[in-house]
Amino acid sequence: MSQTETPLKTPDGVARADGKEPRQRSVRVVMVGLMIAMLLAMLDNMIVGTAMPTIVGELGGLDHLSWVVTAYTLATAASTPVWGKLGDMYGRKGIFLTSIVLFLAGSAMSGASQSMDQLITFRAIQGLGAGGLMVGVMAIIGEMIPPRERGKYQGLIAGVMAVAMIGGPLVGGSITDNWGWRWSFYINLPIGAVALAMVTIVLHLPKKRGQARIDYLGAALLTVAITSLVLLTTWGGTQYAWGSVQIIGLLVLGLAALAAFLWAETRAAEPVMPLRIFRNGNFSLISLIGFLVGFTMFGAMTFLPLYQQTVQGASATNSGLLLLPLLLAMMVVSMVAGRFTTSTGKYKIFPIVGGGLMTVGLYLLSTMDVHTSRFTSGLFMAVLGAGMGCIMQTTMLVAQNSVEMKDMGVGSSSATLFRTIGGSFGVSLFGALFAHKVQDGMSGKGSTATSGGAQLDPATIAKFPPALKDAYFHAVASGTHVVFFWGALVSVLGFLAAWFLVETPLRGAAGKSTEQEDAPLLADAV
Protein backbone atom coordinates (compact mmCIF):
# COMPACT_ATOMS: atom_id res chain seq x y z
CA MET A 1 0.00 0.00 0.00
CA SER A 2 1.18 3.51 -0.65
CA GLN A 3 2.56 5.53 2.26
CA THR A 4 1.84 9.23 2.80
CA GLU A 5 2.72 11.72 5.47
CA THR A 6 -0.88 11.78 6.59
CA PRO A 7 -1.55 9.28 9.38
CA LEU A 8 -3.49 6.30 8.03
CA LYS A 9 -6.96 5.67 9.31
CA THR A 10 -7.77 2.15 10.34
CA PRO A 11 -11.16 0.44 9.97
CA ASP A 12 -12.19 1.66 13.42
CA GLY A 13 -11.44 5.25 12.49
CA VAL A 14 -8.38 5.55 14.76
CA ALA A 15 -5.49 7.33 13.08
CA ARG A 16 -2.04 5.81 13.55
CA ALA A 17 1.12 7.48 12.32
CA ASP A 18 2.76 4.13 11.61
CA GLY A 19 -0.15 2.91 9.51
CA LYS A 20 -0.58 -0.23 11.61
CA GLU A 21 -3.96 -1.66 12.37
CA PRO A 22 -5.62 -0.96 15.73
CA ARG A 23 -5.03 -3.12 18.73
CA GLN A 24 -7.26 -4.75 21.26
CA ARG A 25 -9.67 -2.07 22.46
CA SER A 26 -11.41 -1.03 19.23
CA VAL A 27 -11.80 -4.59 17.96
CA ARG A 28 -13.28 -5.73 21.23
CA VAL A 29 -15.74 -2.84 21.30
CA VAL A 30 -16.89 -3.72 17.78
CA MET A 31 -17.17 -7.40 18.70
CA VAL A 32 -19.25 -6.58 21.78
CA GLY A 33 -21.67 -4.57 19.62
CA LEU A 34 -21.87 -7.39 17.07
CA MET A 35 -22.43 -10.02 19.77
CA ILE A 36 -25.24 -7.95 21.32
CA ALA A 37 -26.92 -7.77 17.91
CA MET A 38 -26.52 -11.52 17.45
CA LEU A 39 -27.90 -12.13 20.94
CA LEU A 40 -31.01 -10.07 20.09
CA ALA A 41 -31.79 -12.26 17.08
CA MET A 42 -31.13 -15.53 18.95
CA LEU A 43 -32.99 -14.59 22.14
CA ASP A 44 -36.17 -13.23 20.61
CA ASN A 45 -38.10 -16.41 19.81
CA MET A 46 -37.04 -18.02 23.09
CA ILE A 47 -38.15 -15.06 25.19
CA VAL A 48 -41.41 -14.62 23.28
CA GLY A 49 -42.18 -18.36 23.45
CA THR A 50 -42.58 -18.24 27.24
CA ALA A 51 -44.92 -15.25 26.96
CA MET A 52 -47.27 -16.82 24.38
CA PRO A 53 -49.89 -18.17 26.83
CA THR A 54 -50.21 -14.71 28.41
CA ILE A 55 -50.37 -13.03 24.99
CA VAL A 56 -53.19 -15.34 23.87
CA GLY A 57 -55.02 -14.67 27.13
CA GLU A 58 -55.03 -10.92 26.45
CA LEU A 59 -55.26 -10.67 22.65
CA GLY A 60 -57.16 -13.88 21.88
CA GLY A 61 -56.69 -15.52 18.50
CA LEU A 62 -55.62 -18.97 19.69
CA ASP A 63 -56.18 -20.40 16.20
CA HIS A 64 -53.53 -17.98 14.84
CA LEU A 65 -51.01 -18.60 17.60
CA SER A 66 -48.53 -20.51 15.45
CA TRP A 67 -48.33 -17.59 13.02
CA VAL A 68 -46.65 -15.43 15.66
CA VAL A 69 -43.60 -17.68 15.32
CA THR A 70 -44.09 -18.65 11.66
CA ALA A 71 -44.28 -15.03 10.44
CA TYR A 72 -40.98 -14.23 12.17
CA THR A 73 -39.26 -17.38 10.89
CA LEU A 74 -40.50 -16.88 7.34
CA ALA A 75 -39.41 -13.24 7.18
CA THR A 76 -36.00 -14.08 8.64
CA ALA A 77 -35.31 -16.93 6.21
CA ALA A 78 -36.62 -15.12 3.14
CA SER A 79 -34.71 -11.89 3.82
CA THR A 80 -31.34 -13.45 4.74
CA PRO A 81 -29.90 -13.75 1.18
CA VAL A 82 -31.20 -10.29 0.24
CA TRP A 83 -29.47 -8.64 3.21
CA GLY A 84 -26.23 -10.44 2.33
CA LYS A 85 -26.31 -9.18 -1.26
CA LEU A 86 -27.20 -5.62 -0.26
CA GLY A 87 -24.19 -5.57 2.06
CA ASP A 88 -21.94 -6.66 -0.80
CA MET A 89 -23.32 -3.95 -3.09
CA TYR A 90 -23.73 -0.95 -0.79
CA GLY A 91 -21.45 -1.56 2.19
CA ARG A 92 -22.00 -3.72 5.24
CA LYS A 93 -22.13 -1.09 7.96
CA GLY A 94 -25.06 0.92 6.60
CA ILE A 95 -27.05 -2.19 5.69
CA PHE A 96 -26.36 -3.75 9.11
CA LEU A 97 -27.47 -0.61 10.95
CA THR A 98 -30.63 -0.57 8.82
CA SER A 99 -31.42 -4.15 9.89
CA ILE A 100 -30.96 -3.22 13.56
CA VAL A 101 -33.33 -0.24 13.21
CA LEU A 102 -35.91 -2.41 11.41
CA PHE A 103 -35.67 -5.09 14.10
CA LEU A 104 -36.12 -2.51 16.87
CA ALA A 105 -39.06 -0.89 15.05
CA GLY A 106 -40.71 -4.31 14.72
CA SER A 107 -40.07 -4.95 18.42
CA ALA A 108 -41.66 -1.65 19.45
CA MET A 109 -44.70 -2.22 17.26
CA SER A 110 -45.08 -5.82 18.45
CA GLY A 111 -45.08 -4.66 22.06
CA ALA A 112 -47.79 -2.12 21.25
CA SER A 113 -50.01 -4.62 19.38
CA GLN A 114 -53.72 -4.48 20.17
CA SER A 115 -54.77 -7.62 18.29
CA MET A 116 -53.30 -10.93 17.18
CA ASP A 117 -53.37 -9.82 13.53
CA GLN A 118 -51.31 -6.75 14.40
CA LEU A 119 -48.84 -8.85 16.37
CA ILE A 120 -48.36 -11.27 13.46
CA THR A 121 -47.76 -8.38 11.04
CA PHE A 122 -45.29 -6.64 13.32
CA ARG A 123 -43.50 -9.92 14.05
CA ALA A 124 -42.93 -10.27 10.30
CA ILE A 125 -41.33 -6.80 10.27
CA GLN A 126 -39.19 -7.82 13.23
CA GLY A 127 -38.18 -11.00 11.38
CA LEU A 128 -37.09 -8.98 8.35
CA GLY A 129 -34.67 -7.12 10.58
CA ALA A 130 -33.49 -10.31 12.28
CA GLY A 131 -32.47 -11.76 8.92
CA GLY A 132 -30.07 -8.86 8.48
CA LEU A 133 -28.73 -9.12 12.04
CA MET A 134 -27.36 -12.64 11.72
CA VAL A 135 -25.89 -12.38 8.24
CA GLY A 136 -24.63 -8.87 8.97
CA VAL A 137 -22.67 -10.01 12.01
CA MET A 138 -21.08 -12.91 10.12
CA ALA A 139 -20.26 -10.84 7.03
CA ILE A 140 -18.74 -7.98 9.05
CA ILE A 141 -16.59 -10.42 11.00
CA GLY A 142 -15.65 -12.01 7.67
CA GLU A 143 -14.53 -8.66 6.27
CA MET A 144 -13.00 -7.34 9.47
CA ILE A 145 -11.01 -10.39 10.57
CA PRO A 146 -9.21 -12.79 8.20
CA PRO A 147 -10.15 -16.49 8.39
CA ARG A 148 -6.76 -17.42 9.83
CA GLU A 149 -7.35 -15.13 12.84
CA ARG A 150 -11.08 -15.72 13.23
CA GLY A 151 -10.68 -18.77 15.42
CA LYS A 152 -9.89 -16.50 18.36
CA TYR A 153 -13.51 -15.37 18.36
CA GLN A 154 -15.26 -18.73 17.85
CA GLY A 155 -15.68 -19.31 21.57
CA LEU A 156 -17.33 -15.89 21.92
CA ILE A 157 -19.86 -16.67 19.19
CA ALA A 158 -20.60 -20.11 20.70
CA GLY A 159 -20.97 -18.47 24.12
CA VAL A 160 -23.62 -16.09 22.81
CA MET A 161 -25.56 -19.06 21.45
CA ALA A 162 -25.32 -20.84 24.82
CA VAL A 163 -26.50 -17.74 26.73
CA ALA A 164 -29.47 -17.37 24.37
CA MET A 165 -30.57 -20.99 24.72
CA ILE A 166 -30.24 -21.10 28.50
CA GLY A 167 -31.17 -17.54 29.34
CA GLY A 168 -34.06 -17.11 26.89
CA PRO A 169 -36.70 -19.10 28.81
CA LEU A 170 -35.45 -17.75 32.16
CA VAL A 171 -35.52 -14.12 31.07
CA GLY A 172 -38.79 -14.51 29.17
CA GLY A 173 -40.58 -16.04 32.14
CA SER A 174 -39.27 -13.41 34.56
CA ILE A 175 -40.17 -10.50 32.28
CA THR A 176 -43.68 -11.81 31.63
CA ASP A 177 -44.37 -12.47 35.32
CA ASN A 178 -43.04 -9.15 36.62
CA TRP A 179 -43.41 -6.58 33.83
CA GLY A 180 -46.01 -8.05 31.46
CA TRP A 181 -45.72 -9.71 28.06
CA ARG A 182 -45.25 -6.45 26.16
CA TRP A 183 -41.82 -6.07 27.74
CA SER A 184 -40.79 -9.31 26.05
CA PHE A 185 -40.55 -7.05 22.98
CA TYR A 186 -39.71 -3.71 24.60
CA ILE A 187 -36.62 -5.20 26.28
CA ASN A 188 -34.99 -5.30 22.84
CA LEU A 189 -35.05 -1.50 22.58
CA PRO A 190 -32.42 -0.48 25.17
CA ILE A 191 -30.21 -3.46 24.35
CA GLY A 192 -30.47 -2.80 20.62
CA ALA A 193 -29.76 0.89 21.16
CA VAL A 194 -26.45 -0.02 22.83
CA ALA A 195 -25.48 -2.22 19.87
CA LEU A 196 -26.56 0.50 17.44
CA ALA A 197 -24.44 3.14 19.18
CA MET A 198 -21.35 0.94 19.50
CA VAL A 199 -21.40 -0.16 15.87
CA THR A 200 -22.15 3.38 14.61
CA ILE A 201 -19.30 5.02 16.52
CA VAL A 202 -16.54 2.43 16.39
CA LEU A 203 -16.98 0.40 13.20
CA HIS A 204 -15.64 2.01 10.02
CA LEU A 205 -15.62 -0.07 6.85
CA PRO A 206 -15.06 1.07 3.25
CA LYS A 207 -18.14 2.59 1.66
CA LYS A 208 -19.44 1.02 -1.50
CA ARG A 209 -21.88 1.99 -4.19
CA GLY A 210 -23.14 -0.71 -6.51
CA GLN A 211 -23.52 0.32 -10.13
CA ALA A 212 -25.77 -2.54 -11.23
CA ARG A 213 -29.50 -2.74 -10.53
CA ILE A 214 -30.73 -4.84 -7.65
CA ASP A 215 -31.86 -8.29 -8.82
CA TYR A 216 -35.53 -7.80 -7.92
CA LEU A 217 -36.72 -10.79 -9.97
CA GLY A 218 -34.20 -13.14 -8.39
CA ALA A 219 -35.00 -11.84 -4.90
CA ALA A 220 -38.74 -12.31 -5.48
CA LEU A 221 -38.39 -15.84 -6.86
CA LEU A 222 -36.05 -16.87 -4.06
CA THR A 223 -38.48 -15.45 -1.50
CA VAL A 224 -41.33 -17.49 -3.00
CA ALA A 225 -39.19 -20.64 -3.00
CA ILE A 226 -38.04 -20.18 0.61
CA THR A 227 -41.54 -19.25 1.81
CA SER A 228 -43.04 -22.34 0.14
CA LEU A 229 -40.44 -24.67 1.64
CA VAL A 230 -40.75 -23.19 5.15
CA LEU A 231 -44.56 -23.35 5.05
CA LEU A 232 -44.39 -26.90 3.70
CA THR A 233 -42.23 -28.00 6.61
CA THR A 234 -44.28 -26.00 9.13
CA TRP A 235 -47.72 -27.20 8.04
CA GLY A 236 -46.89 -30.70 6.78
CA GLY A 237 -48.22 -33.37 9.10
CA THR A 238 -49.72 -30.80 11.51
CA GLN A 239 -52.28 -28.45 9.96
CA TYR A 240 -52.45 -30.44 6.73
CA ALA A 241 -51.71 -34.05 5.82
CA TRP A 242 -48.52 -34.63 3.86
CA GLY A 243 -50.54 -35.83 0.87
CA SER A 244 -53.03 -32.94 0.97
CA VAL A 245 -53.60 -30.55 -1.90
CA GLN A 246 -52.14 -27.68 0.16
CA ILE A 247 -48.83 -29.43 0.89
CA ILE A 248 -48.43 -30.83 -2.63
CA GLY A 249 -49.24 -27.37 -3.98
CA LEU A 250 -46.56 -25.77 -1.80
CA LEU A 251 -44.04 -28.36 -2.97
CA VAL A 252 -44.83 -27.73 -6.65
CA LEU A 253 -44.78 -23.95 -6.14
CA GLY A 254 -41.45 -24.14 -4.28
CA LEU A 255 -39.77 -26.30 -6.92
CA ALA A 256 -41.12 -24.15 -9.77
CA ALA A 257 -39.93 -20.96 -8.07
CA LEU A 258 -36.52 -22.53 -7.42
CA ALA A 259 -36.16 -23.54 -11.08
CA ALA A 260 -37.20 -20.06 -12.23
CA PHE A 261 -34.76 -18.53 -9.73
CA LEU A 262 -31.85 -20.55 -11.11
CA TRP A 263 -32.78 -19.44 -14.63
CA ALA A 264 -33.06 -15.79 -13.58
CA GLU A 265 -29.69 -15.82 -11.81
CA THR A 266 -27.89 -16.83 -15.00
CA ARG A 267 -29.20 -13.67 -16.68
CA ALA A 268 -29.02 -11.07 -13.91
CA ALA A 269 -26.26 -8.43 -14.04
CA GLU A 270 -25.84 -8.60 -10.25
CA PRO A 271 -27.57 -11.82 -9.08
CA VAL A 272 -28.83 -11.93 -5.48
CA MET A 273 -27.11 -15.32 -5.10
CA PRO A 274 -24.38 -15.68 -7.76
CA LEU A 275 -24.28 -19.28 -8.94
CA ARG A 276 -20.54 -18.96 -9.52
CA ILE A 277 -19.90 -19.39 -5.79
CA PHE A 278 -21.16 -22.98 -6.05
CA ARG A 279 -18.48 -23.80 -8.63
CA ASN A 280 -16.10 -23.86 -5.69
CA GLY A 281 -16.14 -27.47 -4.48
CA ASN A 282 -15.50 -26.53 -0.86
CA PHE A 283 -18.38 -24.04 -0.82
CA SER A 284 -20.84 -26.56 -2.26
CA LEU A 285 -19.70 -29.25 0.17
CA ILE A 286 -19.82 -27.00 3.22
CA SER A 287 -23.31 -25.82 2.19
CA LEU A 288 -24.43 -29.47 2.13
CA ILE A 289 -22.77 -30.09 5.49
CA GLY A 290 -24.43 -26.97 6.92
CA PHE A 291 -27.83 -28.20 5.72
CA LEU A 292 -27.27 -31.60 7.35
CA VAL A 293 -25.98 -30.04 10.59
CA GLY A 294 -29.05 -27.80 10.75
CA PHE A 295 -31.26 -30.81 10.01
CA THR A 296 -29.89 -32.83 12.94
CA MET A 297 -29.03 -30.02 15.36
CA PHE A 298 -32.39 -28.24 15.37
CA GLY A 299 -34.16 -31.61 15.56
CA ALA A 300 -32.15 -32.58 18.62
CA MET A 301 -32.61 -29.18 20.30
CA THR A 302 -36.37 -29.44 19.75
CA PHE A 303 -36.93 -32.92 21.18
CA LEU A 304 -34.39 -32.97 24.00
CA PRO A 305 -36.40 -30.52 26.16
CA LEU A 306 -39.57 -32.45 25.35
CA TYR A 307 -37.99 -35.69 26.61
CA GLN A 308 -36.65 -33.92 29.71
CA GLN A 309 -39.97 -32.30 30.60
CA THR A 310 -42.11 -35.36 29.91
CA VAL A 311 -40.05 -38.42 30.84
CA GLN A 312 -37.56 -36.92 33.30
CA GLY A 313 -40.06 -34.57 34.92
CA ALA A 314 -38.10 -31.33 34.44
CA SER A 315 -39.83 -27.96 34.41
CA ALA A 316 -39.63 -25.74 31.34
CA THR A 317 -37.03 -23.60 33.11
CA ASN A 318 -34.98 -26.54 34.36
CA SER A 319 -35.00 -28.22 30.95
CA GLY A 320 -33.05 -25.22 29.66
CA LEU A 321 -30.53 -25.63 32.46
CA LEU A 322 -30.31 -29.37 31.75
CA LEU A 323 -28.96 -28.47 28.30
CA LEU A 324 -25.86 -27.05 29.98
CA PRO A 325 -23.67 -30.13 29.26
CA LEU A 326 -24.40 -29.81 25.54
CA LEU A 327 -23.90 -26.05 25.42
CA LEU A 328 -20.78 -25.94 27.60
CA ALA A 329 -19.16 -28.75 25.58
CA MET A 330 -20.03 -26.89 22.38
CA MET A 331 -18.55 -23.63 23.68
CA VAL A 332 -15.31 -25.14 25.03
CA VAL A 333 -14.64 -27.29 21.97
CA SER A 334 -15.44 -24.38 19.64
CA MET A 335 -12.90 -22.25 21.49
CA VAL A 336 -10.22 -24.96 21.33
CA ALA A 337 -10.92 -25.60 17.64
CA GLY A 338 -10.68 -21.89 16.89
CA ARG A 339 -7.35 -21.49 18.67
CA PHE A 340 -5.96 -24.56 16.92
CA THR A 341 -7.07 -23.24 13.53
CA THR A 342 -5.51 -19.84 14.22
CA SER A 343 -2.17 -21.31 15.31
CA THR A 344 -1.84 -24.01 12.63
CA GLY A 345 -4.09 -22.96 9.73
CA LYS A 346 -5.58 -26.47 9.73
CA TYR A 347 -9.34 -26.91 9.81
CA LYS A 348 -10.41 -29.96 7.77
CA ILE A 349 -10.08 -32.25 10.79
CA PHE A 350 -12.89 -30.46 12.64
CA PRO A 351 -15.80 -31.15 10.26
CA ILE A 352 -14.66 -34.78 10.18
CA VAL A 353 -14.30 -35.16 13.95
CA GLY A 354 -17.42 -33.06 14.52
CA GLY A 355 -19.49 -35.19 12.16
CA GLY A 356 -18.27 -38.34 13.91
CA LEU A 357 -18.99 -37.00 17.41
CA MET A 358 -22.45 -35.77 16.40
CA THR A 359 -23.25 -39.21 14.97
CA VAL A 360 -22.08 -40.95 18.14
CA GLY A 361 -23.86 -38.44 20.37
CA LEU A 362 -27.16 -38.78 18.51
CA TYR A 363 -26.90 -42.57 18.62
CA LEU A 364 -26.26 -42.46 22.39
CA LEU A 365 -29.29 -40.20 22.83
CA SER A 366 -31.35 -42.73 20.84
CA THR A 367 -30.65 -45.32 23.57
CA MET A 368 -32.42 -43.26 26.28
CA ASP A 369 -35.55 -44.72 27.84
CA VAL A 370 -37.79 -44.01 30.82
CA HIS A 371 -35.07 -45.16 33.23
CA THR A 372 -32.21 -43.01 31.88
CA SER A 373 -30.84 -40.70 34.57
CA ARG A 374 -30.21 -37.00 34.05
CA PHE A 375 -26.49 -37.60 34.60
CA THR A 376 -26.37 -40.19 31.81
CA SER A 377 -28.36 -38.07 29.39
CA GLY A 378 -26.05 -35.15 30.28
CA LEU A 379 -23.01 -37.20 29.24
CA PHE A 380 -24.70 -38.11 25.95
CA MET A 381 -25.53 -34.44 25.35
CA ALA A 382 -21.91 -33.46 26.03
CA VAL A 383 -20.77 -35.77 23.23
CA LEU A 384 -23.26 -34.18 20.84
CA GLY A 385 -22.23 -30.70 22.01
CA ALA A 386 -18.56 -31.47 21.39
CA GLY A 387 -19.42 -32.46 17.83
CA MET A 388 -21.42 -29.28 17.32
CA GLY A 389 -18.52 -27.24 18.70
CA CYS A 390 -16.17 -28.75 16.14
CA ILE A 391 -18.38 -28.04 13.18
CA MET A 392 -20.70 -25.06 13.84
CA GLN A 393 -18.28 -22.17 13.29
CA THR A 394 -16.04 -24.17 10.96
CA THR A 395 -18.81 -24.34 8.35
CA MET A 396 -19.03 -20.54 8.27
CA LEU A 397 -15.22 -20.26 8.24
CA VAL A 398 -14.88 -22.56 5.21
CA ALA A 399 -17.79 -20.87 3.40
CA GLN A 400 -16.27 -17.40 3.82
CA ASN A 401 -12.79 -18.60 2.91
CA SER A 402 -14.18 -20.14 -0.30
CA VAL A 403 -15.57 -16.90 -1.74
CA GLU A 404 -13.95 -13.65 -2.85
CA MET A 405 -14.14 -10.66 -0.54
CA LYS A 406 -16.71 -9.03 -2.85
CA ASP A 407 -19.03 -12.02 -2.27
CA MET A 408 -18.59 -12.19 1.52
CA GLY A 409 -22.20 -11.21 2.15
CA VAL A 410 -23.77 -13.75 -0.20
CA GLY A 411 -21.36 -16.42 1.03
CA SER A 412 -22.33 -15.76 4.65
CA SER A 413 -26.04 -15.51 3.89
CA SER A 414 -26.02 -18.71 1.81
CA ALA A 415 -24.33 -20.65 4.61
CA THR A 416 -26.89 -19.29 7.09
CA LEU A 417 -29.80 -20.03 4.75
CA PHE A 418 -28.82 -23.66 4.12
CA ARG A 419 -28.57 -24.28 7.86
CA THR A 420 -31.94 -22.62 8.44
CA ILE A 421 -33.70 -24.61 5.71
CA GLY A 422 -32.06 -27.79 7.00
CA GLY A 423 -33.39 -27.01 10.47
CA SER A 424 -36.91 -26.47 9.11
CA PHE A 425 -36.88 -29.83 7.35
CA GLY A 426 -35.33 -31.57 10.36
CA VAL A 427 -37.87 -30.30 12.87
CA SER A 428 -40.77 -31.08 10.52
CA LEU A 429 -39.73 -34.59 9.47
CA PHE A 430 -38.54 -35.58 12.94
CA GLY A 431 -41.79 -34.20 14.34
CA ALA A 432 -43.80 -36.41 11.98
CA LEU A 433 -41.77 -39.48 13.00
CA PHE A 434 -42.15 -38.61 16.68
CA ALA A 435 -45.91 -38.03 16.50
CA HIS A 436 -46.47 -41.27 14.57
CA LYS A 437 -44.43 -43.29 17.08
CA VAL A 438 -46.16 -41.78 20.12
CA GLN A 439 -49.63 -42.35 18.70
CA ASP A 440 -48.70 -45.93 17.87
CA GLY A 441 -47.50 -46.41 21.42
CA MET A 442 -50.73 -45.01 22.85
CA SER A 443 -53.10 -46.91 20.55
CA GLY A 444 -55.30 -49.34 22.42
CA LYS A 445 -54.60 -47.70 25.79
CA GLY A 446 -58.16 -46.57 26.23
CA SER A 447 -57.46 -42.83 25.80
CA THR A 448 -57.92 -40.35 22.99
CA ALA A 449 -55.68 -37.79 24.72
CA THR A 450 -53.02 -37.97 22.02
CA SER A 451 -55.27 -38.36 19.01
CA GLY A 452 -54.89 -34.72 18.08
CA GLY A 453 -51.13 -34.56 18.48
CA ALA A 454 -48.27 -36.14 20.33
CA GLN A 455 -47.31 -33.28 22.65
CA LEU A 456 -49.25 -32.73 25.85
CA ASP A 457 -48.64 -30.16 28.56
CA PRO A 458 -47.45 -31.33 32.01
CA ALA A 459 -50.75 -30.33 33.67
CA THR A 460 -52.70 -32.66 31.37
CA ILE A 461 -50.26 -35.53 31.86
CA ALA A 462 -50.47 -35.15 35.64
CA LYS A 463 -54.21 -35.95 35.47
CA PHE A 464 -53.62 -39.28 33.71
CA PRO A 465 -54.20 -42.51 35.69
CA PRO A 466 -50.85 -44.11 36.67
CA ALA A 467 -51.05 -46.83 34.00
CA LEU A 468 -51.86 -44.36 31.23
CA LYS A 469 -49.15 -41.95 32.41
CA ASP A 470 -46.57 -44.75 32.35
CA ALA A 471 -47.68 -45.75 28.85
CA TYR A 472 -47.33 -42.16 27.65
CA PHE A 473 -43.82 -41.87 29.12
CA HIS A 474 -42.79 -45.06 27.29
CA ALA A 475 -44.36 -43.77 24.08
CA VAL A 476 -42.45 -40.45 24.30
CA ALA A 477 -39.19 -42.31 25.04
CA SER A 478 -39.85 -44.51 22.02
CA GLY A 479 -40.57 -41.43 19.88
CA THR A 480 -37.32 -39.72 20.88
CA HIS A 481 -35.45 -42.97 20.17
CA VAL A 482 -36.68 -42.87 16.58
CA VAL A 483 -35.86 -39.17 16.20
CA PHE A 484 -32.29 -39.47 17.46
CA PHE A 485 -31.62 -42.72 15.62
CA TRP A 486 -32.62 -41.19 12.29
CA GLY A 487 -30.70 -38.06 13.24
CA ALA A 488 -27.58 -40.22 13.65
CA LEU A 489 -28.11 -41.72 10.20
CA VAL A 490 -28.43 -38.25 8.64
CA SER A 491 -25.34 -37.11 10.53
CA VAL A 492 -23.33 -39.92 8.91
CA LEU A 493 -23.87 -38.18 5.55
CA GLY A 494 -22.29 -35.00 6.89
CA PHE A 495 -19.38 -37.02 8.32
CA LEU A 496 -18.76 -38.63 4.92
CA ALA A 497 -19.07 -35.33 3.02
CA ALA A 498 -16.45 -33.73 5.28
CA TRP A 499 -13.76 -36.12 4.02
CA PHE A 500 -14.03 -34.58 0.54
CA LEU A 501 -13.21 -31.04 1.69
CA VAL A 502 -9.94 -29.65 0.34
CA GLU A 503 -7.88 -27.86 2.98
CA THR A 504 -7.05 -24.70 1.05
CA PRO A 505 -4.90 -22.10 2.88
CA LEU A 506 -6.83 -19.66 5.04
CA ARG A 507 -6.59 -15.97 4.15
CA GLY A 508 -4.56 -14.02 6.65
CA ALA A 509 -1.61 -16.43 6.75
CA ALA A 510 1.86 -15.59 5.50
CA GLY A 511 2.07 -14.29 1.94
CA LYS A 512 -1.07 -12.17 1.75
CA SER A 513 -2.09 -10.82 -1.58
CA THR A 514 -2.29 -7.10 -2.18
CA GLU A 515 -6.07 -7.25 -2.14
CA GLN A 516 -6.04 -8.95 1.25
CA GLU A 517 -3.58 -6.44 2.67
CA ASP A 518 -5.75 -3.55 1.56
CA ALA A 519 -8.87 -5.11 3.06
CA PRO A 520 -9.86 -3.87 6.51
CA LEU A 521 -8.65 -6.90 8.42
CA LEU A 522 -7.84 -6.66 12.07
CA ALA A 523 -5.47 -9.62 12.14
CA ASP A 524 -3.29 -8.31 14.97
CA ALA A 525 -6.13 -7.04 17.11
CA VAL A 526 -5.82 -9.45 19.96
Secondary structure by P-SEA (a helix, b strand, c coil): ccccccccccccccccccccccccaaaaaaaaaaaaaaaaaaaaaaaaaaaaaaaaaacccccccccaaaaaaaaaaaaaaaaaaaaacccaaaaaaaaaaaaaaaaaaaaacccaaaaaaaaaaaaaaaaaaaaaaaaaaaaaccccccccaaaaaaaaaaaaaaaaaaaaaaaaacccccccccccaaaaaaaaaaaacccccbbbbbccccaaaaaaaaaaaaaaaaaaaaacccccccccaaaaaaaaaaaaaaaaaaaaaaccccccccccccccaaaaaaaaaaaaaaaaaaaaaacaaaaaaccccccaaaaaaaaaaaaaaaaaaaaaaaaaaaaccccaaaaaaaaaaaaaaaaaaaaccccccaaaaaaaaaaaaaaaaacaaaaaaaaaaaccccaaaaaaaaaaaaaaaaaaaaaaaaaaaaaaaaaaaacccccccccccccccaaaaaaccaaaaaaaaaaaaaaaaaaaaaaaaaaaaaaaaaaacccccccccccccccccccccccccc
